[in-house]
């Protein structure tokens, strides 16, 4: 298993456990991260931390990687089962999405969210 796949599996576990510091530790300081909740992107650790803190106060997302695909350009695509619940636990969304990652120096430098198949 590649180092990047191991890193991403650990990152998804830490995200689901709401361990922001552990997730940020595998990202470049100037990471470009999608704001899948409100739209657009945020850049850098502080912006990602602020985004997730606001998001987790309103909704409860869980993301489970189901498959990994190395792309010809060096990126890595992850098929993700995404569940989103409201703060009372009501299921709002249950779908498959793709997260496609770029890496630099062994850390995540960016990610995009794409519709899953």
C-alpha positions in Angstrom: 0.0 0.0 0.0 1.4 3.4 -0.9 2.4 6.0 1.7 -0.3 8.3 0.4 -3.1 5.8 0.8 -1.9 5.0 4.4 -1.9 8.8 5.1 -5.4 9.2 3.7 -6.8 6.3 5.6 -5.4 7.8 8.8 -6.7 11.2 7.9 -10.3 10.0 7.3 -10.2 8.2 10.7 -9.0 11.3 12.4 -11.5 13.5 10.6 -14.4 11.3 11.7 -13.0 11.4 15.3 -13.0 15.3 15.0 -9.2 15.4 15.7 -8.4 18.6 13.7 -4.8 18.7 14.8 -4.0 15.2 13.5 -5.7 16.0 10.2 -3.9 19.3 9.7 -0.6 17.6 10.5 -0.8 15.7 7.1 -1.5 18.9 5.1 0.8 21.5 3.8 0.6 24.8 5.6 -0.9 26.5 2.5 -3.3 23.6 1.7 -6.2 24.5 -0.6 -9.3 22.8 0.8 -12.8 22.7 -0.6 -15.6 24.2 1.5 -18.1 21.5 0.5 -20.7 22.9 3.0 -20.8 26.6 1.9 -19.0 26.5 -1.4 -15.6 27.7 -2.6 -12.3 26.9 -1.1 -10.3 27.8 2.1 -6.5 28.1 2.2 -4.2 27.3 5.0 -4.5 25.5 8.4 -6.3 28.3 10.2 -8.9 28.6 7.5 -9.5 24.8 7.4 -9.8 24.7 11.2 -12.3 27.6 11.2 -14.3 26.0 8.5 -14.5 22.6 10.2 -15.3 24.1 13.6 -18.2 26.0 12.1 -19.4 23.0 10.1 -19.3 20.6 13.0 -21.3 23.0 15.1 -24.2 22.7 12.5 -23.8 19.3 10.9 -22.2 15.9 11.6 -20.4 14.5 8.5 -18.9 11.1 8.3 -16.7 10.1 5.4 -15.6 6.5 4.8 -13.0 5.7 2.0 -14.1 2.8 -0.1 -11.5 2.8 -2.9 -8.3 4.4 -4.1 -7.2 5.2 -7.7 -3.8 6.6 -8.7 -4.2 9.0 -11.6 -1.7 9.5 -14.3 -0.9 13.1 -13.2 0.2 11.9 -9.7 -3.1 12.8 -8.0 -5.0 10.2 -5.9 -8.7 9.8 -6.2 -10.7 8.3 -3.3 -14.2 6.9 -3.6 -15.9 8.1 -0.4 -19.2 7.1 1.2 -20.4 10.3 2.8 -23.1 10.5 5.5 -24.3 13.9 6.7 -26.6 14.2 9.8 -28.0 17.3 11.5 -27.2 18.1 15.1 -30.1 16.0 16.2 -28.9 13.0 14.3 -31.3 13.1 11.4 -29.8 11.8 8.2 -29.6 14.7 5.6 -27.5 13.0 2.9 -26.1 9.6 2.1 -24.1 9.5 -1.1 -20.9 8.5 -2.8 -18.4 11.3 -3.8 -14.9 11.4 -5.1 -12.1 13.3 -3.2 -9.1 13.9 -5.5 -5.9 14.8 -3.7 -2.6 16.5 -4.7 0.5 15.9 -2.6 3.7 17.8 -2.1 6.6 16.7 0.0 4.6 13.8 1.4 1.7 16.0 2.6 -1.7 17.0 1.1 -1.4 20.2 -0.9 -5.0 20.3 -2.1 -8.2 18.4 -2.7 -11.3 18.7 -4.9 -14.7 17.1 -4.4 -16.3 15.5 -7.5 -19.6 13.7 -8.0 -19.3 10.0 -7.4 -20.5 7.2 -9.6 
